[in-house]
Amino acid sequence: MNGTVAEQALVGMELLWTYEAAPSYEAFIADHSKESDEHRDMISVLTLFERIGTFVKHQVLNEVLVLDMLWAIGAWVRCENIVRDLRAQRGNEKLFENFEWLAGREAELSKALSP
Protein backbone atom coordinates (compact mmCIF):
# COMPACT_ATOMS: atom_id res chain seq x y z
CA MET A 1 0.00 0.00 0.00
CA ASN A 2 2.90 2.32 -0.61
CA GLY A 3 3.01 5.05 -3.21
CA THR A 4 0.82 7.92 -4.25
CA VAL A 5 -2.42 7.55 -6.16
CA ALA A 6 -0.58 8.81 -9.26
CA GLU A 7 2.13 6.17 -8.89
CA GLN A 8 -0.46 3.46 -8.30
CA ALA A 9 -2.47 4.70 -11.30
CA LEU A 10 0.59 4.43 -13.53
CA VAL A 11 1.02 0.81 -12.48
CA GLY A 12 -2.73 0.28 -12.96
CA MET A 13 -2.67 1.66 -16.51
CA GLU A 14 0.26 -0.56 -17.39
CA LEU A 15 -1.71 -3.53 -16.03
CA LEU A 16 -4.88 -2.60 -17.96
CA TRP A 17 -2.87 -2.47 -21.19
CA THR A 18 -1.73 -6.08 -20.67
CA TYR A 19 -5.27 -7.18 -21.60
CA GLU A 20 -5.87 -7.76 -25.30
CA ALA A 21 -9.09 -5.75 -25.05
CA ALA A 22 -10.59 -3.56 -22.35
CA PRO A 23 -11.63 -5.95 -19.57
CA SER A 24 -14.95 -6.11 -17.80
CA TYR A 25 -14.86 -5.73 -14.04
CA GLU A 26 -15.69 -9.43 -13.66
CA ALA A 27 -12.78 -10.41 -15.91
CA PHE A 28 -10.46 -8.14 -13.98
CA ILE A 29 -11.42 -9.50 -10.56
CA ALA A 30 -11.17 -13.04 -11.89
CA ASP A 31 -7.49 -12.26 -12.45
CA HIS A 32 -6.96 -9.94 -9.46
CA SER A 33 -8.90 -10.21 -6.21
CA LYS A 34 -10.52 -7.14 -4.70
CA GLU A 35 -7.90 -7.25 -1.94
CA SER A 36 -4.93 -7.29 -4.33
CA ASP A 37 -2.48 -4.51 -5.07
CA GLU A 38 -3.50 -4.81 -8.73
CA HIS A 39 -7.13 -4.06 -7.88
CA ARG A 40 -6.01 -1.06 -5.82
CA ASP A 41 -3.89 0.15 -8.72
CA MET A 42 -6.81 -0.15 -11.17
CA ILE A 43 -9.08 1.77 -8.78
CA SER A 44 -6.31 4.39 -8.55
CA VAL A 45 -6.58 4.92 -12.32
CA LEU A 46 -10.30 5.59 -11.98
CA THR A 47 -9.81 7.81 -8.94
CA LEU A 48 -7.00 9.87 -10.47
CA PHE A 49 -8.89 10.58 -13.69
CA GLU A 50 -12.07 11.32 -11.72
CA ARG A 51 -10.23 13.89 -9.61
CA ILE A 52 -8.54 15.50 -12.59
CA GLY A 53 -11.84 15.57 -14.48
CA THR A 54 -13.53 17.26 -11.52
CA PHE A 55 -10.80 19.89 -11.29
CA VAL A 56 -10.99 20.61 -15.03
CA LYS A 57 -14.80 20.70 -15.06
CA HIS A 58 -14.80 23.29 -12.27
CA GLN A 59 -11.96 25.25 -13.88
CA VAL A 60 -9.48 24.61 -11.09
CA LEU A 61 -7.13 23.16 -13.70
CA ASN A 62 -6.73 24.44 -17.23
CA GLU A 63 -8.51 22.10 -19.64
CA VAL A 64 -6.17 22.60 -22.59
CA LEU A 65 -3.09 22.08 -20.42
CA VAL A 66 -4.46 18.92 -18.80
CA LEU A 67 -5.58 17.42 -22.10
CA ASP A 68 -2.21 18.23 -23.64
CA MET A 69 -0.51 16.28 -20.84
CA LEU A 70 -2.88 13.31 -20.45
CA TRP A 71 -4.50 10.84 -22.78
CA ALA A 72 -7.92 10.73 -21.13
CA ILE A 73 -9.58 9.03 -24.10
CA GLY A 74 -7.07 6.18 -24.05
CA ALA A 75 -7.51 5.69 -20.33
CA TRP A 76 -11.31 5.83 -20.66
CA VAL A 77 -11.36 3.26 -23.47
CA ARG A 78 -9.39 0.87 -21.26
CA CYS A 79 -11.57 1.55 -18.19
CA GLU A 80 -15.05 2.08 -19.64
CA ASN A 81 -16.24 -1.53 -19.24
CA ILE A 82 -15.04 -1.63 -15.65
CA VAL A 83 -16.75 1.68 -14.85
CA ARG A 84 -20.02 0.59 -16.46
CA ASP A 85 -19.95 -2.68 -14.50
CA LEU A 86 -19.23 -0.85 -11.23
CA ARG A 87 -22.06 1.60 -11.93
CA ALA A 88 -24.48 -1.28 -12.49
CA GLN A 89 -23.30 -3.17 -9.40
CA ARG A 90 -23.57 -0.13 -7.16
CA GLY A 91 -26.68 1.34 -8.76
CA ASN A 92 -24.88 4.65 -9.22
CA GLU A 93 -24.74 6.09 -12.73
CA LYS A 94 -22.66 9.04 -11.49
CA LEU A 95 -19.72 6.88 -10.46
CA PHE A 96 -16.59 8.22 -12.19
CA GLU A 97 -18.71 10.60 -14.26
CA ASN A 98 -16.02 13.27 -14.39
CA PHE A 99 -13.52 10.78 -15.80
CA GLU A 100 -16.01 10.04 -18.58
CA TRP A 101 -16.67 13.77 -19.03
CA LEU A 102 -12.94 14.49 -19.35
CA ALA A 103 -12.54 11.86 -22.08
CA GLY A 104 -15.57 13.33 -23.85
CA ARG A 105 -14.09 16.81 -23.70
CA GLU A 106 -10.85 15.52 -25.17
CA ALA A 107 -12.80 13.93 -28.03
CA GLU A 108 -14.70 17.18 -28.64
CA LEU A 109 -11.54 19.29 -28.65
CA SER A 110 -9.71 16.85 -30.91
CA LYS A 111 -12.58 16.91 -33.37
CA ALA A 112 -12.75 20.72 -33.30
CA LEU A 113 -9.00 21.04 -33.91
CA SER A 114 -8.85 18.47 -36.72
CA PRO A 115 -8.38 19.93 -40.21
C-alpha positions in Angstrom: 0.0 0.0 0.0 2.9 2.3 -0.6 3.0 5.1 -3.2 0.8 7.9 -4.2 -2.4 7.6 -6.2 -0.6 8.8 -9.3 2.1 6.2 -8.9 -0.5 3.5 -8.3 -2.5 4.7 -11.3 0.6 4.4 -13.5 1.0 0.8 -12.5 -2.7 0.3 -13.0 -2.7 1.7 -16.5 0.3 -0.6 -17.4 -1.7 -3.5 -16.0 -4.9 -2.6 -18.0 -2.9 -2.5 -21.2 -1.7 -6.1 -20.7 -5.3 -7.2 -21.6 -5.9 -7.8 -25.3 -9.1 -5.7 -25.0 -10.6 -3.6 -22.3 -11.6 -6.0 -19.6 -15.0 -6.1 -17.8 -14.9 -5.7 -14.0 -15.7 -9.4 -13.7 -12.8 -10.4 -15.9 -10.5 -8.1 -14.0 -11.4 -9.5 -10.6 -11.2 -13.0 -11.9 -7.5 -12.3 -12.5 -7.0 -9.9 -9.5 -8.9 -10.2 -6.2 -10.5 -7.1 -4.7 -7.9 -7.3 -1.9 -4.9 -7.3 -4.3 -2.5 -4.5 -5.1 -3.5 -4.8 -8.7 -7.1 -4.1 -7.9 -6.0 -1.1 -5.8 -3.9 0.2 -8.7 -6.8 -0.2 -11.2 -9.1 1.8 -8.8 -6.3 4.4 -8.5 -6.6 4.9 -12.3 -10.3 5.6 -12.0 -9.8 7.8 -8.9 -7.0 9.9 -10.5 -8.9 10.6 -13.7 -12.1 11.3 -11.7 -10.2 13.9 -9.6 -8.5 15.5 -12.6 -11.8 15.6 -14.5 -13.5 17.3 -11.5 -10.8 19.9 -11.3 -11.0 20.6 -15.0 -14.8 20.7 -15.1 -14.8 23.3 -12.3 -12.0 25.2 -13.9 -9.5 24.6 -11.1 -7.1 23.2 -13.7 -6.7 24.4 -17.2 -8.5 22.1 -19.6 -6.2 22.6 -22.6 -3.1 22.1 -20.4 -4.5 18.9 -18.8 -5.6 17.4 -22.1 -2.2 18.2 -23.6 -0.5 16.3 -20.8 -2.9 13.3 -20.4 -4.5 10.8 -22.8 -7.9 10.7 -21.1 -9.6 9.0 -24.1 -7.1 6.2 -24.0 -7.5 5.7 -20.3 -11.3 5.8 -20.7 -11.4 3.3 -23.5 -9.4 0.9 -21.3 -11.6 1.5 -18.2 -15.1 2.1 -19.6 -16.2 -1.5 -19.2 -15.0 -1.6 -15.6 -16.8 1.7 -14.8 -20.0 0.6 -16.5 -20.0 -2.7 -14.5 -19.2 -0.9 -11.2 -22.1 1.6 -11.9 -24.5 -1.3 -12.5 -23.3 -3.2 -9.4 -23.6 -0.1 -7.2 -26.7 1.3 -8.8 -24.9 4.6 -9.2 -24.7 6.1 -12.7 -22.7 9.0 -11.5 -19.7 6.9 -10.5 -16.6 8.2 -12.2 -18.7 10.6 -14.3 -16.0 13.3 -14.4 -13.5 10.8 -15.8 -16.0 10.0 -18.6 -16.7 13.8 -19.0 -12.9 14.5 -19.4 -12.5 11.9 -22.1 -15.6 13.3 -23.9 -14.1 16.8 -23.7 -10.9 15.5 -25.2 -12.8 13.9 -28.0 -14.7 17.2 -28.6 -11.5 19.3 -28.6 -9.7 16.8 -30.9 -12.6 16.9 -33.4 -12.8 20.7 -33.3 -9.0 21.0 -33.9 -8.8 18.5 -36.7 -8.4 19.9 -40.2 
